[in-house]
Amino acid sequence: MTAETNPTLRVLAVDDVPAALDDLCGMLRDAPEVAEVTAAGDAVGALKRLQSEEFDAVFLDIAMPGLDGLEFASLLTKLAKPPVIVFVTAYDEHAVAAFGLGAVDYLLKPVRPERLADALTRVVRMVSAESSAQPTRPAPDALAALPVESGGRTRYVSRQDVRYVEAHGDYVRLHTRSGVHLVRMPISRLEEYWSGAGFVRTHRGFLVALSAVRELRSDSVGGLLAHTDIGDVPVSRRHARQLRERLLRAAQRGELRGTAP
């Protein structure tokens, strides 16, 4: 029996703008895959719903007062059985962070029916895979690749190619052997996503891949530098001890690149 003849999805829609929430709920109720739609006007109200009910998916706005959509989504990922997340927003600059949280789609307002249909297809696939093959959803790899926009084109920079990251206002510069790539994301948020993949804060404005560090050096004024094959990364006194400890553990596990080009 297909989703078109047997609606099964229980969906929670969250948006602080009543008109936008009504529109989204209406579109979801008209979708053949959706059996039930519950509305919440803010993240706090949505959390209360989640405490007493189970949902297959959450369609979530980002720009909300108090707890915003990204913060709310990060809480959802910690649930024993997290719902599938779809972001619905007027702002395209949060897409990288949204997919880093494991969202299956990112819809821009006003939502077009065909894009909603695509998102629901992804939701159905995810829910079906979970129920038939896995008791819990595996944790998504937190941004194993980042999309980089340039000249109207999108390319993807693999995390394993990044030697170090440099803060640049609301952006970060990803330093790789092929060049420097600019991505709209605060370095603090990228640190959160990549800390489990071997990236360590060395300075207020820098992250370095542990595997890329060849050696630690002193600069001309007695400061510490982490040397990589594409440049040196400053290390503040505050972060020096943690970096040394992490490098030691990585070396003991054979995770450093060594001197190979």
HELIX and SHEET records of a PDB file:
HELIX    1   1 PRO A   18  ASP A   30  1                                  13    
HELIX    2   2 ALA A   43  SER A   52  1                                  10    
HELIX    3   3 GLY A   69  LEU A   76  1                                   8    
HELIX    4   4 ASP A   92  HIS A   94  5                                   3    
HELIX    5   5 ALA A   95  GLY A  100  1                                   6    
HELIX    6   6 PRO A  113  ALA A  133  1                                  21    
HELIX    7   7 ARG A  159  ASP A  161  5                                   3    
HELIX    8   8 ILE A  187  TRP A  194  1                                   8    
HELIX    9   9 SER A  195  ALA A  197  5                                   3    
HELIX   10  10 LEU A  210  ALA A  212  5                                   3    
HELIX   11  11 ARG A  237  GLN A  252  1                                  16    
SHEET    1   A 5 VAL A  34  ALA A  40  0                                        
SHEET    2   A 5 LEU A   9  VAL A  14  1                                        
SHEET    3   A 5 ALA A  57  LEU A  60  1                                        
SHEET    4   A 5 VAL A  84  THR A  89  1                                        
SHEET    5   A 5 ASP A 105  LEU A 108  1                                        
SHEET    1   B 2 ALA A 145  SER A 150  0                                        
SHEET    2   B 2 ARG A 153  SER A 158 -1                                        
SHEET    1   C 5 GLY A 179  ARG A 184  0                                        
SHEET    2   C 5 TYR A 171  THR A 176 -1                                        
SHEET    3   C 5 VAL A 162  HIS A 168 -1                                        
SHEET    4   C 5 PHE A 206  ALA A 209 -1                                        
SHEET    5   C 5 PHE A 199  HIS A 203 -1                                        
SHEET    1   D 3 GLU A 215  SER A 218  0                                        
SHEET    2   D 3 LEU A 224  THR A 228 -1                                        
SHEET    3   D 3 GLY A 231  VAL A 235 -1                                        
END                                                                             
